[in-house]
Amino acid sequence: MTSPVLVELLLQATILLGAAVVVVLASHRLRLPPIVGLLVTGALIGPSGLGWIADPVAVEVSAEIGVVFLLFTIGLEMSLSRLKELARTFWVGGSIQTFATLALAAAAARLAGFSWTAALVLGFIAAPSSTAIVLKLYRDRRELESPQGRTALGILLFQDVMLVPMLVVLPLLAARGGEPLAEFRRLAIAALAGAIVFAAARRLLPHLLERVARTRAREVFLFGALFSCLGLALLTEKLGFSLALGAFVAGLLVAESDYRSQVVADVEPFRDLFASVFFVSIGMLVDLPAALERGPQILAFVAALVAIKVATAVIAVRTVGFTSRIAALVGFALAQIGEFSFVVAAAARGLGLLDAELHAVVIAAAALTLLATPGLLAAAPWLADRLPAPLANWLDRRATLAGQPPPAELCDHVVIVGFGTGGRTLARVLAEARIAYQVIEADAEIVARGKLAGEPILFGDATRAEILRAAGVPRARLAVLAISDPEGTRRTLAVARALAPRLHLLVRTRLVAEIERLRAAGADEVIAEEFESSIEIFTRVLETYRVPRNVVRAQIRVLRGEDYRMLRAPATGSRVSAAVLDALAAGTTEVARIEPESPAAGCTLGELDLRRRTGASAIAVVRGEQSRTNPPADYRLEAGDDLVLVGSHSEIEAAFALLDGEAAVGSGPPAAGAPAPPGTRPDAGLASPESE
């Protein structure tokens, strides 16, 4: 007979998964992140909701495992190279935002009448933002590589690292009387033991993974990855720290090995499953009757928290060196309590640092900020563009126009907005062509490096008219917008068009959906990265098959026509395909290089007899700096010669096969349908005015 405990667990799992599917599908239709749906699912089916899961013990156990896997994957993402790229944002921006939020939230709680211990715990809870939600939203908006996306990532990574010290400090805050010193001594001993374990694991774990990988058994490798995660988590818990700390350390160690990518791929399904259960369990923690009863108190808590987090993030991002607009975008993106704050809250309640009533208020407020995040992030560009002028000027004054020498009085130049890879490449080409240009960049660190390299670069927000005037936009011939901020690009287009109605505006975009919007905003040309990569791929493929260059160019013109309308509307492809087939069948010109190993090297054109054997004609030979048109039949080819051929696509292909040695010179008659063998005419491989 089936165990009643098992039946109960299966029933809870069925209810949880079924409700999650329904609610997440609804959130998907409403274009809300799945995490929001999971939180709502927990609130609906939990003890204070419909009560379908009245005793969520099993769910809470699964949630604990979810936290372990979440921190393990966070550790995997903490590669040294990635931290190096975000070093300034991570250390400067992250520390300012995290500690300033912690201090201000704790001070506000103390003013509200809480004890210093409770106030500090509330500061710990308020400091982290939601890495999961923010990065997911930025990924969906294709803004992870934008200035605001990279800056938010650096700050979020710092917050994730700070979770570990917070969990370590909580037991110290819970000590009473003469116990704090003993607790500190115990933690010091445990920290020393943890350091020894870390050093040992750093040496042993890579060897373990290497041995496991040599088995070439995926199941064994998966077991090894899970063992490294759960084993270190359990070991640190036995030393007096948290399971989460051990999982994070395990992730860091695995990230330094050569097996990081495979471990991420193997662990990801477990992480997603248990992390989803974790978010559902958070929703279950919300006491709906208590939340409704304390609605004003919760709303005041949320309002104060959002104000503090936005302000501290703006200050932190401006300190790093970004403009006020980017700072505001990041501020609104980070204006929520993160998923790891629930871990801190649960640990604090377990240690008696939070009573049940305060814990209920904190959980409800945190869930509300998470639910509000998608709307805040969507409204962030609108809010950032409407910062009060005095505030924006005060934030930007010292780093934009003031303190910077005005750019040279340029005319008929190119203005480059954004100095990433595309902007730097364009600047280098313009410099080599001796075409004047002026760069606008919103990242102070990039501006500093550019000035050291002698680049004409101006720090500022290109959505502001005074910055565009300073760059000489009214006198420029062309402006190229190469930034990864769709909303900022559209606003820059509108301002630039208003300043210079005749300016030619060229825009790069990563989003196909932005093409029409950018056109409507004033762009003269829109370069879509996704389509251009597709065009580059098919160009390389056709070149491999030696499709004539003029046919390739014609196809590129067709694909780029009308803002990539063919690629955006596949139903129009049949007409284009027919045109391309006609072009492929038409005559074309191609150049073949005579390589030293080619059987044609040392032969005369008459001996090759190209016309008879392939149908293609040789109309010229280029040797060094000299060219010979209509060469005679006794003209002897040498290695390094460029042979100019005319013919259809199939004839050119046959000629290349002959010159590459795939068909021997002087071979016997071909099979039916193949090019004819060498004839008796000495000029069979030549082109004459009559034959052409």
Secondary structure, 3 states (H helix, E strand, C coil): CCCHHHHHHHHHHHHHHHHHHHHHHHHHHCCCCHHHHHHHHHHHHCCCCCCCCCCCHHHHHHHHHHHHHHHHHHHHHCCHHHHHHCHHHHHHHHHHHHHHHHHHHHHHHHHCCCCHHHHHHHHHHHCCCCHHHHHHHHHHCCCCCCHHHHHHHHHHHHHHHHHHHHHHHHHHHHCCCCHHHHHHHHHHHHHHHHHHHHHHHHHHHHHHHHHHHHCCCHHHHHHHHHHHHHHHHHHHHHCCCCHHHHHHHHHHHHHCCCCHHHHHHHHHHHHHHHHHHHHHHHHHHCCHHHHHHCHHHHHHHHHHHHHHHHHHHHHHHHHHCECHHHHHHHHHHCCCCCHHHHHHHHHHHHCCCCCHHHHHHHHHHHHHHHHHHHHHHHHHHHHHCCCCHHHHHHHHCCCCCCCCCCCCCCCCCEEEECCCHHHHHHHHHHHHCCCCEEEEECEHHHHHHHHHCCCCEEECCCCCHHHHHHCCHHHCCEEEECCCCHHHHHHHHHHHHHHCCCCEEEEEECCCCHHHHHHHHCCCEEEEHHHHHHHHHHHHHHHHCCCCHHHHHHHHHHHHHHHHHHHHCHHHHHHHHHHHHHHHHCCEEEEEECCCCCCCCCCEHHHHCHHHHHCCEEEEEEECCEEEECCCCCCECCCCCEEEEEECHHHHHHHHHHHCCCCCCCCCCCCCCCCCCCCCCCCCCECCCCCC
